[in-house]
Amino acid sequence: MPKDWRDSLDTESAHDLNDLIVSALKHRQAYDKSGDPRVAQLWLAFVELYKRNAALEKRLEACEERLFGKKERSSILNDLENY
């Protein structure tokens, strides 16, 4: 049995997890002051994931605007469904 549960992760997942941990480390001063630093670190990892997701959504919106103009995506989807 592995010493650490992370040892049983595939290489890509282990790399992704390490990347997220490193990303959350920049908030160390905040979570070290918490009553439960492990839980606070987890929440800060969620914040980092949220930021990444928001950045991706923003990039996607910019791509959609370039492709379809200012017409809203939902309107385009309706047009496609009605075609």
PyMOL commands that place a pseudoatom at each C-alpha (Angstrom):
pseudoatom trace, name=CA, resn=MET, resi=1, chain=A, elem=C, hetatm=0, pos=[0.000, 0.000, 0.000]
pseudoatom trace, name=CA, resn=PRO, resi=2, chain=A, elem=C, hetatm=0, pos=[1.373, 3.463, -0.895]
pseudoatom trace, name=CA, resn=LYS, resi=3, chain=A, elem=C, hetatm=0, pos=[2.671, 5.644, 1.907]
pseudoatom trace, name=CA, resn=ASP, resi=4, chain=A, elem=C, hetatm=0, pos=[0.721, 8.588, 0.528]
pseudoatom trace, name=CA, resn=TRP, resi=5, chain=A, elem=C, hetatm=0, pos=[-2.552, 8.521, -1.442]
pseudoatom trace, name=CA, resn=ARG, resi=6, chain=A, elem=C, hetatm=0, pos=[-0.958, 10.859, -3.992]
pseudoatom trace, name=CA, resn=ASP, resi=7, chain=A, elem=C, hetatm=0, pos=[1.493, 8.091, -4.906]
pseudoatom trace, name=CA, resn=SER, resi=8, chain=A, elem=C, hetatm=0, pos=[-1.377, 6.167, -6.479]
pseudoatom trace, name=CA, resn=LEU, resi=9, chain=A, elem=C, hetatm=0, pos=[-2.347, 9.021, -8.828]
pseudoatom trace, name=CA, resn=ASP, resi=10, chain=A, elem=C, hetatm=0, pos=[-1.499, 8.852, -12.502]
pseudoatom trace, name=CA, resn=THR, resi=11, chain=A, elem=C, hetatm=0, pos=[1.306, 11.160, -13.624]
pseudoatom trace, name=CA, resn=GLU, resi=12, chain=A, elem=C, hetatm=0, pos=[-0.936, 13.799, -15.170]
pseudoatom trace, name=CA, resn=SER, resi=13, chain=A, elem=C, hetatm=0, pos=[-3.233, 14.015, -12.123]
pseudoatom trace, name=CA, resn=ALA, resi=14, chain=A, elem=C, hetatm=0, pos=[-0.244, 14.185, -9.776]
pseudoatom trace, name=CA, resn=HIS, resi=15, chain=A, elem=C, hetatm=0, pos=[1.183, 17.046, -11.842]
pseudoatom trace, name=CA, resn=ASP, resi=16, chain=A, elem=C, hetatm=0, pos=[-2.173, 18.874, -11.857]
pseudoatom trace, name=CA, resn=LEU, resi=17, chain=A, elem=C, hetatm=0, pos=[-2.551, 18.446, -8.095]
pseudoatom trace, name=CA, resn=ASN, resi=18, chain=A, elem=C, hetatm=0, pos=[0.973, 19.713, -7.477]
pseudoatom trace, name=CA, resn=ASP, resi=19, chain=A, elem=C, hetatm=0, pos=[0.285, 22.715, -9.727]
pseudoatom trace, name=CA, resn=LEU, resi=20, chain=A, elem=C, hetatm=0, pos=[-2.837, 23.533, -7.719]
pseudoatom trace, name=CA, resn=ILE, resi=21, chain=A, elem=C, hetatm=0, pos=[-0.995, 23.158, -4.391]
pseudoatom trace, name=CA, resn=VAL, resi=22, chain=A, elem=C, hetatm=0, pos=[1.777, 25.471, -5.577]
pseudoatom trace, name=CA, resn=SER, resi=23, chain=A, elem=C, hetatm=0, pos=[-0.862, 27.950, -6.743]
pseudoatom trace, name=CA, resn=ALA, resi=24, chain=A, elem=C, hetatm=0, pos=[-2.562, 27.887, -3.326]
pseudoatom trace, name=CA, resn=LEU, resi=25, chain=A, elem=C, hetatm=0, pos=[0.780, 28.394, -1.558]
pseudoatom trace, name=CA, resn=LYS, resi=26, chain=A, elem=C, hetatm=0, pos=[0.761, 32.080, -2.472]
pseudoatom trace, name=CA, resn=HIS, resi=27, chain=A, elem=C, hetatm=0, pos=[-2.041, 32.449, 0.105]
pseudoatom trace, name=CA, resn=ARG, resi=28, chain=A, elem=C, hetatm=0, pos=[-0.045, 30.744, 2.863]
pseudoatom trace, name=CA, resn=GLN, resi=29, chain=A, elem=C, hetatm=0, pos=[-0.052, 33.762, 5.173]
pseudoatom trace, name=CA, resn=ALA, resi=30, chain=A, elem=C, hetatm=0, pos=[-3.848, 33.738, 5.091]
pseudoatom trace, name=CA, resn=TYR, resi=31, chain=A, elem=C, hetatm=0, pos=[-4.445, 30.036, 5.701]
pseudoatom trace, name=CA, resn=ASP, resi=32, chain=A, elem=C, hetatm=0, pos=[-1.722, 29.779, 8.349]
pseudoatom trace, name=CA, resn=LYS, resi=33, chain=A, elem=C, hetatm=0, pos=[-3.733, 32.272, 10.434]
pseudoatom trace, name=CA, resn=SER, resi=34, chain=A, elem=C, hetatm=0, pos=[-6.851, 30.136, 10.120]
pseudoatom trace, name=CA, resn=GLY, resi=35, chain=A, elem=C, hetatm=0, pos=[-8.196, 27.968, 12.924]
pseudoatom trace, name=CA, resn=ASP, resi=36, chain=A, elem=C, hetatm=0, pos=[-7.926, 25.010, 10.539]
pseudoatom trace, name=CA, resn=PRO, resi=37, chain=A, elem=C, hetatm=0, pos=[-5.222, 25.714, 7.940]
pseudoatom trace, name=CA, resn=ARG, resi=38, chain=A, elem=C, hetatm=0, pos=[-5.930, 22.489, 6.000]
pseudoatom trace, name=CA, resn=VAL, resi=39, chain=A, elem=C, hetatm=0, pos=[-9.541, 23.477, 5.370]
pseudoatom trace, name=CA, resn=ALA, resi=40, chain=A, elem=C, hetatm=0, pos=[-8.557, 27.062, 4.572]
pseudoatom trace, name=CA, resn=GLN, resi=41, chain=A, elem=C, hetatm=0, pos=[-5.950, 25.795, 2.098]
pseudoatom trace, name=CA, resn=LEU, resi=42, chain=A, elem=C, hetatm=0, pos=[-8.622, 23.713, 0.400]
pseudoatom trace, name=CA, resn=TRP, resi=43, chain=A, elem=C, hetatm=0, pos=[-10.920, 26.724, 0.076]
pseudoatom trace, name=CA, resn=LEU, resi=44, chain=A, elem=C, hetatm=0, pos=[-8.067, 28.787, -1.332]
pseudoatom trace, name=CA, resn=ALA, resi=45, chain=A, elem=C, hetatm=0, pos=[-7.406, 26.040, -3.885]
pseudoatom trace, name=CA, resn=PHE, resi=46, chain=A, elem=C, hetatm=0, pos=[-11.073, 26.406, -4.892]
pseudoatom trace, name=CA, resn=VAL, resi=47, chain=A, elem=C, hetatm=0, pos=[-10.490, 30.143, -5.283]
pseudoatom trace, name=CA, resn=GLU, resi=48, chain=A, elem=C, hetatm=0, pos=[-7.550, 29.425, -7.581]
pseudoatom trace, name=CA, resn=LEU, resi=49, chain=A, elem=C, hetatm=0, pos=[-9.693, 27.045, -9.653]
pseudoatom trace, name=CA, resn=TYR, resi=50, chain=A, elem=C, hetatm=0, pos=[-12.454, 29.653, -9.799]
pseudoatom trace, name=CA, resn=LYS, resi=51, chain=A, elem=C, hetatm=0, pos=[-9.983, 32.263, -11.090]
pseudoatom trace, name=CA, resn=ARG, resi=52, chain=A, elem=C, hetatm=0, pos=[-8.752, 29.870, -13.787]
pseudoatom trace, name=CA, resn=ASN, resi=53, chain=A, elem=C, hetatm=0, pos=[-12.311, 29.061, -14.813]
pseudoatom trace, name=CA, resn=ALA, resi=54, chain=A, elem=C, hetatm=0, pos=[-13.268, 32.748, -14.957]
pseudoatom trace, name=CA, resn=ALA, resi=55, chain=A, elem=C, hetatm=0, pos=[-10.241, 33.486, -17.132]
pseudoatom trace, name=CA, resn=LEU, resi=56, chain=A, elem=C, hetatm=0, pos=[-11.176, 30.654, -19.496]
pseudoatom trace, name=CA, resn=GLU, resi=57, chain=A, elem=C, hetatm=0, pos=[-14.775, 31.881, -19.700]
pseudoatom trace, name=CA, resn=LYS, resi=58, chain=A, elem=C, hetatm=0, pos=[-13.540, 35.365, -20.540]
pseudoatom trace, name=CA, resn=ARG, resi=59, chain=A, elem=C, hetatm=0, pos=[-11.299, 33.996, -23.305]
pseudoatom trace, name=CA, resn=LEU, resi=60, chain=A, elem=C, hetatm=0, pos=[-14.163, 31.885, -24.646]
pseudoatom trace, name=CA, resn=GLU, resi=61, chain=A, elem=C, hetatm=0, pos=[-16.463, 34.910, -24.744]
pseudoatom trace, name=CA, resn=ALA, resi=62, chain=A, elem=C, hetatm=0, pos=[-13.816, 36.866, -26.658]
pseudoatom trace, name=CA, resn=CYS, resi=63, chain=A, elem=C, hetatm=0, pos=[-13.452, 34.005, -29.162]
pseudoatom trace, name=CA, resn=GLU, resi=64, chain=A, elem=C, hetatm=0, pos=[-17.226, 33.757, -29.585]
pseudoatom trace, name=CA, resn=GLU, resi=65, chain=A, elem=C, hetatm=0, pos=[-17.463, 37.493, -30.145]
pseudoatom trace, name=CA, resn=ARG, resi=66, chain=A, elem=C, hetatm=0, pos=[-14.793, 37.308, -32.847]
pseudoatom trace, name=CA, resn=LEU, resi=67, chain=A, elem=C, hetatm=0, pos=[-16.497, 34.367, -34.516]
pseudoatom trace, name=CA, resn=PHE, resi=68, chain=A, elem=C, hetatm=0, pos=[-20.111, 35.475, -34.244]
pseudoatom trace, name=CA, resn=GLY, resi=69, chain=A, elem=C, hetatm=0, pos=[-19.932, 39.201, -33.660]
pseudoatom trace, name=CA, resn=LYS, resi=70, chain=A, elem=C, hetatm=0, pos=[-21.940, 40.769, -30.901]
pseudoatom trace, name=CA, resn=LYS, resi=71, chain=A, elem=C, hetatm=0, pos=[-24.901, 38.452, -31.463]
pseudoatom trace, name=CA, resn=GLU, resi=72, chain=A, elem=C, hetatm=0, pos=[-25.532, 36.522, -28.282]
pseudoatom trace, name=CA, resn=ARG, resi=73, chain=A, elem=C, hetatm=0, pos=[-24.560, 32.879, -28.168]
pseudoatom trace, name=CA, resn=SER, resi=74, chain=A, elem=C, hetatm=0, pos=[-28.012, 31.773, -27.039]
pseudoatom trace, name=CA, resn=SER, resi=75, chain=A, elem=C, hetatm=0, pos=[-29.532, 33.506, -30.050]
pseudoatom trace, name=CA, resn=ILE, resi=76, chain=A, elem=C, hetatm=0, pos=[-27.083, 31.707, -32.333]
pseudoatom trace, name=CA, resn=LEU, resi=77, chain=A, elem=C, hetatm=0, pos=[-27.958, 28.386, -30.743]
pseudoatom trace, name=CA, resn=ASN, resi=78, chain=A, elem=C, hetatm=0, pos=[-31.656, 29.100, -31.272]
pseudoatom trace, name=CA, resn=ASP, resi=79, chain=A, elem=C, hetatm=0, pos=[-30.994, 29.931, -34.923]
pseudoatom trace, name=CA, resn=LEU, resi=80, chain=A, elem=C, hetatm=0, pos=[-29.090, 26.670, -35.360]
pseudoatom trace, name=CA, resn=GLU, resi=81, chain=A, elem=C, hetatm=0, pos=[-31.860, 24.656, -33.686]
pseudoatom trace, name=CA, resn=ASN, resi=82, chain=A, elem=C, hetatm=0, pos=[-34.496, 26.266, -35.905]
pseudoatom trace, name=CA, resn=TYR, resi=83, chain=A, elem=C, hetatm=0, pos=[-32.467, 25.635, -39.066]
for i in range(1, 83): cmd.bond("trace and resi %d" % i, "trace and resi %d" % (i + 1))
show_as sticks, trace
zoom trace
